[in-house]
């Protein structure tokens, strides 16, 4: 599987279910590189026949939302630490794309930035999943 809007994410699987599972991880990993490279997150544009909607893991989605909100605001790491009332070391861990940050911590940080984290649960029908990006099968 590959993603028209995120060319860095490419994966495969023995069957469609495994390919979709691998695609979630590949997409999340690829998108987490965007903030470190100073790039805005791409908005999903590709739609159509033969494309499957893929959503990243909730923790990755929350981390991406936080990193994007900080990028849009132009906050430094020091300013972010002051905003959330944490020391710079803890703020650095929260902002580290490779650090697994608790969802509660990400939610609280997003609130300080005027954002609200929303989580939805839907049936496991690929064509009706919330799309972060789409991939050809």
N, CA, C and O of each residue as an XYZ file, in Angstrom:
548
protein
N       0.838     -1.175      0.000
C       0.000      0.000      0.000
C       0.881      1.236      0.000
O       1.962      1.255      0.588
N       0.402      2.247     -0.661
C       1.083      3.544     -0.653
C       0.016      4.622     -0.525
O      -1.176      4.363     -0.685
N       0.467      5.827     -0.234
C      -0.444      6.937      0.025
C      -0.139      8.080     -0.939
O       0.966      8.622     -0.919
N      -1.101      8.453     -1.782
C      -0.861      9.540     -2.730
C      -0.447     10.848     -2.057
O       0.331     11.616     -2.623
N      -0.962     11.106     -0.848
C      -0.674     12.365     -0.159
C       0.530     12.278      0.776
O       1.003     13.302      1.270
N       1.027     11.073      1.024
C       2.196     10.864      1.894
C       3.093      9.829      1.207
O       3.052      8.648      1.551
N       3.899     10.267      0.241
C       4.680      9.315     -0.545
C       5.719      8.540      0.268
O       6.196      7.499     -0.185
N       6.078      9.027      1.460
C       7.060      8.337      2.289
C       6.508      7.047      2.892
O       7.283      6.181      3.299
N       5.194      6.905      2.957
C       4.570      5.743      3.587
C       4.247      4.682      2.541
O       3.361      4.857      1.705
N       4.980      3.588      2.609
C       4.768      2.468      1.685
C       4.868      1.186      2.499
O       5.781      1.030      3.310
N       3.940      0.279      2.287
C       3.956     -0.986      3.019
C       3.184     -2.042      2.250
O       2.617     -1.760      1.194
N       3.162     -3.237      2.771
C       2.402     -4.321      2.149
C       2.016     -5.338      3.214
O       2.452     -5.247      4.362
N       1.201     -6.299      2.825
C       0.793     -7.363      3.731
C       0.407     -8.594      2.930
O       0.243     -8.534      1.712
N       0.262     -9.712      3.633
C      -0.104    -10.967      2.951
C      -1.524    -10.916      2.406
O      -1.833    -11.563      1.406
N      -2.385    -10.148      3.063
C      -3.760     -9.979      2.609
C      -4.188     -8.549      2.906
O      -3.419     -7.771      3.471
N      -5.418     -8.201      2.523
C      -5.872     -6.820      2.701
C      -5.891     -6.406      4.173
O      -5.509     -5.282      4.497
N      -6.325     -7.285      5.060
C      -6.389     -6.950      6.487
C      -5.002     -6.644      7.040
O      -4.816     -5.655      7.749
N      -4.025     -7.496      6.712
C      -2.671     -7.252      7.196
C      -2.076     -5.996      6.549
O      -1.373     -5.229      7.208
N      -2.357     -5.791      5.276
C      -1.859     -4.594      4.591
C      -2.415     -3.326      5.241
O      -1.688     -2.348      5.411
N      -3.692     -3.340      5.601
C      -4.297     -2.173      6.254
C      -3.696     -1.937      7.628
O      -3.455     -0.795      8.019
N      -3.455     -3.012      8.359
C      -2.826     -2.895      9.676
C      -1.423     -2.305      9.555
O      -1.050     -1.406     10.309
N      -0.654     -2.816      8.604
C       0.690     -2.294      8.365
C       0.642     -0.833      7.885
O       1.510     -0.027      8.218
N      -0.384     -0.520      7.101
C      -0.521      0.843      6.571
C      -0.754      1.852      7.684
O      -0.239      2.969      7.620
N      -1.529      1.477      8.713
C      -1.746      2.380      9.855
C      -0.418      2.761     10.493
O      -0.167      3.931     10.779
N       0.430      1.758     10.714
C       1.727      2.018     11.336
C       2.628      2.830     10.409
O       3.264      3.789     10.845
N       2.684      2.453      9.139
C       3.545      3.160      8.186
C       3.128      4.615      8.037
O       3.975      5.508      7.991
N       1.823      4.853      7.961
C       1.328      6.222      7.827
C       1.684      7.042      9.060
O       2.154      8.174      8.946
N       1.458      6.467     10.237
C       1.786      7.178     11.476
C       3.260      7.537     11.549
O       3.613      8.671     11.873
N       4.123      6.569     11.247
C       5.564      6.822     11.290
C       5.974      7.896     10.286
O       6.776      8.774     10.604
N       5.429      7.827      9.086
C       5.775      8.823      8.064
C       5.310     10.218      8.471
O       6.054     11.190      8.339
N       4.075     10.312      8.969
C       3.550     11.625      9.353
C       4.307     12.220     10.534
O       4.447     13.439     10.625
N       4.794     11.382     11.435
C       5.552     11.891     12.582
C       6.883     12.516     12.178
O       7.494     13.222     12.980
N       7.346     12.271     10.948
C       8.580     12.904     10.480
C       8.338     14.324      9.979
O       9.276     15.117      9.896
N       7.106     14.650      9.647
C       6.815     15.970      9.074
C       7.177     17.117     10.013
O       7.854     18.048      9.577
N       6.760     17.098     11.280
C       7.119     18.220     12.159
C       8.631     18.386     12.310
O       9.126     19.513     12.325
N       9.364     17.290     12.419
C      10.818     17.369     12.566
C      11.469     17.986     11.333
O      12.529     18.604     11.429
N      10.835     17.818     10.181
C      11.358     18.390      8.937
C      10.792     19.780      8.668
O      11.077     20.385      7.634
N       9.982     20.284      9.612
C       9.409     21.619      9.450
C       8.313     21.690      8.410
O       8.016     22.767      7.891
N       7.707     20.555      8.098
C       6.661     20.500      7.081
C       5.281     20.474      7.721
O       5.100     19.840      8.761
N       4.312     21.143      7.127
C       2.934     21.013      7.627
C       2.408     19.621      7.299
O       2.849     18.991      6.337
N       1.474     19.152      8.094
C       0.867     17.857      7.805
C       0.039     17.963      6.534
O      -0.719     18.918      6.368
N       0.175     16.992      5.635
C      -0.625     17.036      4.406
C      -2.094     16.755      4.709
O      -2.409     15.929      5.565
N      -2.962     17.426      4.025
C      -4.397     17.180      4.151
C      -4.773     16.110      3.146
O      -4.338     16.163      1.996
N      -5.582     15.132      3.564
C      -5.968     14.084      2.611
C      -6.772     14.663      1.452
O      -7.780     15.341      1.654
N      -6.311     14.386      0.243
C      -7.012     14.878     -0.948
C      -7.495     13.737     -1.820
O      -8.558     13.825     -2.435
N      -6.723     12.674     -1.876
C      -7.045     11.581     -2.794
C      -8.303     10.843     -2.329
O      -8.422     10.467     -1.163
N      -9.210     10.649     -3.233
C     -10.443      9.890     -2.993
C     -10.764      9.133     -4.271
O     -10.348      9.538     -5.357
N     -11.491      8.053     -4.150
C     -11.936      7.383     -5.364
C     -11.933      5.880     -5.253
O     -11.598      5.306     -4.217
N     -12.311      5.268     -6.338
C     -12.389      3.808     -6.413
C     -11.001      3.218     -6.205
O     -10.005      3.759     -6.686
N     -10.948      2.120     -5.495
C      -9.685      1.452     -5.267
C      -8.878      2.012     -4.119
O      -7.788      1.514     -3.838
N      -9.385      3.044     -3.440
C      -8.682      3.626     -2.301
C      -9.379      3.218     -1.010
O     -10.607      3.176     -0.941
N      -8.591      2.923     -0.001
C      -9.092      2.530      1.302
C      -8.701      3.614      2.297
O      -7.551      4.054      2.305
N      -9.631      4.051      3.131
C      -9.316      5.040      4.162
C      -8.519      4.384      5.276
O      -8.870      3.306      5.754
N      -7.449      5.043      5.683
C      -6.592      4.538      6.757
C      -6.456      5.633      7.807
O      -6.116      6.772      7.488
N      -6.725      5.280      9.061
C      -6.561      6.215     10.176
C      -5.364      5.772     11.005
O      -5.151      4.576     11.202
N      -4.589      6.726     11.487
C      -3.461      6.387     12.358
C      -3.978      6.061     13.755
O      -5.127      6.355     14.082
N      -3.136      5.459     14.566
C      -3.488      5.129     15.943
C      -3.888      6.406     16.688
O      -3.346      7.471     16.392
N      -4.822      6.332     17.648
C      -5.278      7.529     18.374
C      -4.153      8.320     19.042
O      -4.159      9.550     19.003
N      -3.190      7.629     19.653
C      -2.089      8.346     20.295
C      -1.237      9.108     19.297
O      -0.772     10.212     19.577
N      -1.035      8.509     18.130
C      -0.271      9.176     17.068
C      -1.059     10.377     16.545
O      -0.489     11.443     16.311
N      -2.370     10.203     16.362
C      -3.204     11.310     15.885
C      -3.166     12.481     16.867
O      -3.082     13.638     16.455
N      -3.228     12.178     18.165
C      -3.184     13.236     19.179
C      -1.824     13.932     19.180
O      -1.756     15.156     19.289
N      -0.741     13.159     19.059
C       0.602     13.746     19.028
C       0.755     14.631     17.791
O       1.309     15.727     17.876
N       0.266     14.155     16.643
C       0.335     14.950     15.415
C      -0.472     16.243     15.551
O      -0.032     17.300     15.099
N      -1.647     16.162     16.169
C      -2.475     17.355     16.363
C      -1.745     18.368     17.242
O      -1.778     19.568     16.965
N      -1.091     17.894     18.293
C      -0.352     18.791     19.180
C       0.821     19.436     18.444
O       1.010     20.650     18.518
N       1.602     18.630     17.737
C       2.751     19.176     17.009
C       2.326     20.179     15.944
O       3.003     21.183     15.724
N       1.206     19.907     15.284
C       0.709     20.829     14.259
C       0.209     22.123     14.891
O       0.445     23.203     14.350
N      -0.479     22.029     16.032
C      -0.969     23.233     16.714
C       0.196     24.113     17.174
O       0.112     25.340     17.109
N       1.260     23.500     17.629
C       2.442     24.254     18.047
C       3.117     24.897     16.842
O       3.562     26.042     16.914
N       3.192     24.161     15.734
C       3.792     24.708     14.507
C       3.007     25.915     14.013
O       3.583     26.947     13.670
N       1.677     25.771     13.982
C       0.822     26.862     13.489
C       0.963     28.106     14.371
O       0.978     29.231     13.870
N       1.064     27.898     15.671
C       1.211     29.022     16.603
C       2.620     29.598     16.610
O       2.833     30.712     17.089
N       3.578     28.850     16.084
C       4.961     29.316     16.083
C       5.588     29.312     17.460
O       6.459     30.135     17.743
N       5.161     28.395     18.331
C       5.684     28.338     19.693
C       7.040     27.647     19.736
O       7.274     26.652     19.051
N       7.913     28.191     20.545
C       9.175     27.508     20.818
C       8.927     26.441     21.877
O       7.880     26.422     22.524
N       9.885     25.570     22.041
C       9.773     24.534     23.068
C       9.669     25.180     24.455
O       8.904     24.719     25.302
N      10.429     26.233     24.678
C      10.407     26.940     25.968
C       9.036     27.575     26.198
O       8.490     27.485     27.297
N       8.482     28.210     25.179
C       7.158     28.839     25.316
C       6.081     27.783     25.553
O       5.153     28.003     26.331
N       6.205     26.636     24.884
C       5.258     25.546     25.087
C       5.333     25.043     26.527
O       4.303     24.810     27.160
N       6.554     24.875     27.045
C       6.732     24.414     28.429
C       6.067     25.383     29.402
O       5.379     24.955     30.329
N       6.264     26.674     29.201
C       5.625     27.671     30.081
C       4.106     27.591     29.973
O       3.403     27.651     30.982
N       3.606     27.455     28.755
C       2.159     27.406     28.526
C       1.503     26.243     29.270
O       0.424     26.398     29.842
N       2.158     25.079     29.261
C       1.554     23.910     29.904
C       1.994     23.740     31.360
O       1.550     22.811     32.035
N       2.856     24.624     31.843
C       3.281     24.568     33.236
C       4.203     23.412     33.562
O       4.153     22.864     34.664
N       5.046     23.035     32.612
C       6.000     21.927     32.803
C       7.411     22.441     32.582
O       7.605     23.497     31.979
N       8.407     21.689     33.076
C       9.783     22.092     32.798
C      10.124     21.723     31.348
O       9.419     20.948     30.701
N      11.219     22.299     30.867
C      11.566     22.096     29.453
C      11.883     20.646     29.117
O      11.609     20.200     28.003
N      12.446     19.912     30.047
C      12.756     18.504     29.800
C      11.478     17.711     29.550
O      11.421     16.900     28.625
N      10.460     17.939     30.365
C       9.195     17.236     30.183
C       8.509     17.673     28.886
O       7.942     16.847     28.171
N       8.562     18.965     28.590
C       7.979     19.468     27.342
C       8.683     18.845     26.137
O       8.040     18.511     25.141
N       9.993     18.693     26.230
C      10.757     18.090     25.130
C      10.307     16.641     24.898
O      10.187     16.203     23.754
N      10.061     15.902     25.981
C       9.577     14.520     25.837
C       8.189     14.491     25.201
O       7.913     13.653     24.343
N       7.318     15.409     25.622
C       5.964     15.465     25.055
C       6.032     15.737     23.553
O       5.261     15.170     22.779
N       6.950     16.598     23.151
C       7.068     16.983     21.745
C       7.881     16.003     20.907
O       7.899     16.109     19.681
N       8.549     15.059     21.544
C       9.362     14.086     20.831
C       8.447     13.100     20.106
O       7.694     12.372     20.753
N       8.499     13.064     18.766
C       7.620     12.159     18.014
C       7.835     10.683     18.341
O       6.930      9.873     18.139
N       9.010     10.321     18.841
C       9.290      8.920     19.148
C       8.941      8.548     20.582
O       8.981      7.372     20.943
N       8.598      9.536     21.402
C       8.248      9.269     22.801
C       6.748      8.981     22.910
O       5.922      9.756     22.428
N       6.411      7.867     23.543
C       5.002      7.504     23.736
C       4.439      8.334     24.894
O       4.688      8.036     26.062
N       3.692      9.359     24.560
C       3.105     10.253     25.553
C       1.695      9.786     25.872
O       0.946      9.393     24.978
N       1.333      9.829     27.151
C      -0.011      9.415     27.549
C      -1.055     10.314     26.901
O      -0.851     11.518     26.745
N      -2.167      9.711     26.530
C      -3.248     10.443     25.879
C      -3.761     11.575     26.777
O      -4.101     12.648     26.278
N      -3.818     11.352     28.081
C      -4.268     12.390     29.013
C      -3.338     13.605     28.976
O      -3.801     14.742     29.064
N      -2.045     13.371     28.846
C      -1.075     14.469     28.770
C      -1.253     15.253     27.481
O      -1.235     16.484     27.486
N      -1.426     14.530     26.368
C      -1.636     15.186     25.079
C      -2.943     15.977     25.080
O      -3.002     17.084     24.544
N      -3.985     15.413     25.679
C      -5.283     16.087     25.762
C      -5.164     17.385     26.543
O      -5.691     18.415     26.123
N      -4.472     17.341     27.679
C      -4.293     18.544     28.503
C      -3.485     19.608     27.763
O      -3.805     20.794     27.833
N      -2.439     19.183     27.054
C      -1.617     20.132     26.302
C      -2.427     20.760     25.168
O      -2.326     21.962     24.922
N      -3.219     19.958     24.487
C      -4.069     20.490     23.418
C      -5.061     21.512     23.965
O      -5.320     22.531     23.324
N      -5.614     21.245     25.143
C      -6.544     22.215     25.765
C      -5.862     23.556     26.000
O      -6.457     24.609     25.771
N      -4.615     23.517     26.457
C      -3.862     24.760     26.698
C      -3.660     25.540     25.394
O      -3.460     26.755     25.411
N      -3.714     24.833     24.279
C      -3.566     25.470     22.966
C      -4.909     25.796     22.330
O      -4.975     26.180     21.162
N      -5.980     25.642     23.105
C      -7.314     25.969     22.594
C      -7.889     24.908     21.680
O      -8.769     25.195     20.869
N      -7.401     23.683     21.804
C      -7.862     22.578     20.969
C      -8.562     21.548     21.849
O      -8.288     21.442     23.045
N      -9.466     20.796     21.236
C     -10.186     19.741     21.949
C      -9.981     18.448     21.191
O     -10.226     18.379     19.987
N      -9.527     17.409     21.904
C      -9.332     16.101     21.298
C     -10.671     15.374     21.266
O     -11.355     15.270     22.283
N     -11.038     14.873     20.090
C     -12.290     14.140     19.920
C     -11.944     12.745     19.401
O     -11.208     12.601     18.425
N     -12.479     11.726     20.061
C     -12.249     10.344     19.649
C     -13.588      9.742     19.253
O     -14.580      9.890     19.966
N     -13.611      9.070     18.127
C     -14.842      8.434     17.648
C     -14.611      6.937     17.483
O     -13.497      6.491     17.207
N     -15.668      6.183     17.655
C     -15.624      4.748     17.433
C     -16.622      4.431     16.333
O     -17.776      4.855     16.385
N     -16.166      3.680     15.338
C     -17.009      3.324     14.205
C     -16.850      1.844     13.903
O     -15.877      1.224     14.332
N     -17.797      1.272     13.168
C     -17.647     -0.139     12.762
C     -16.387     -0.318     11.928
O     -15.942      0.622     11.270
N     -15.820     -1.492     11.946
C     -14.586     -1.797     11.237
C     -14.820     -2.016      9.751
O     -14.311     -2.980      9.180
N     -15.565     -1.153      9.133
C     -15.778     -1.200      7.681
C     -14.855     -0.178      7.064
O     -15.074      1.024      7.218
N     -13.831     -0.624      6.370
C     -12.772      0.252      5.849
C     -13.308      1.435      5.050
O     -12.772      2.539      5.150
N     -14.356      1.221      4.263
C     -14.833      2.317      3.432
C     -15.531      3.409      4.229
O     -15.818      4.477      3.688
N     -15.814      3.155      5.526
C     -16.487      4.167      6.337
C     -15.649      4.646      7.510
O     -16.162      5.341      8.386
N     -14.357      4.286      7.548
C     -13.496      4.743      8.630
C     -13.115      6.186      8.406
O     -13.022      6.640      7.265
N     -12.889      6.925      9.504
C     -12.430      8.302      9.325
C     -11.073      8.295      8.645
O     -10.160      7.595      9.084
N     -10.937      9.047      7.605
C      -9.727      8.995      6.800
C      -8.700     10.002      7.290
O      -8.981     11.199      7.354
N      -7.547      9.538      7.626
C      -6.398     10.424      7.804
C      -5.777     10.579      6.432
O      -5.430     11.681      6.007
N      -5.644      9.457      5.750
C      -5.137      9.430      4.388
C      -5.777      8.225      3.705
O      -6.397      7.389      4.362
N      -5.627      8.139      2.401
C      -6.158      6.994      1.666
C      -5.022      6.307      0.927
O      -4.025      6.928      0.559
N      -5.201      5.010      0.722
C      -4.161      4.226      0.051
C      -4.800      3.301     -0.957
O      -5.881      2.770     -0.703
N      -4.158      3.092     -2.102
C      -4.670      2.124     -3.060
C      -4.422      0.715     -2.539
O      -3.412      0.447     -1.888
N      -5.360     -0.182     -2.836
C      -5.176     -1.572     -2.434
C      -4.787     -2.416     -3.619
O      -4.586     -3.622     -3.479
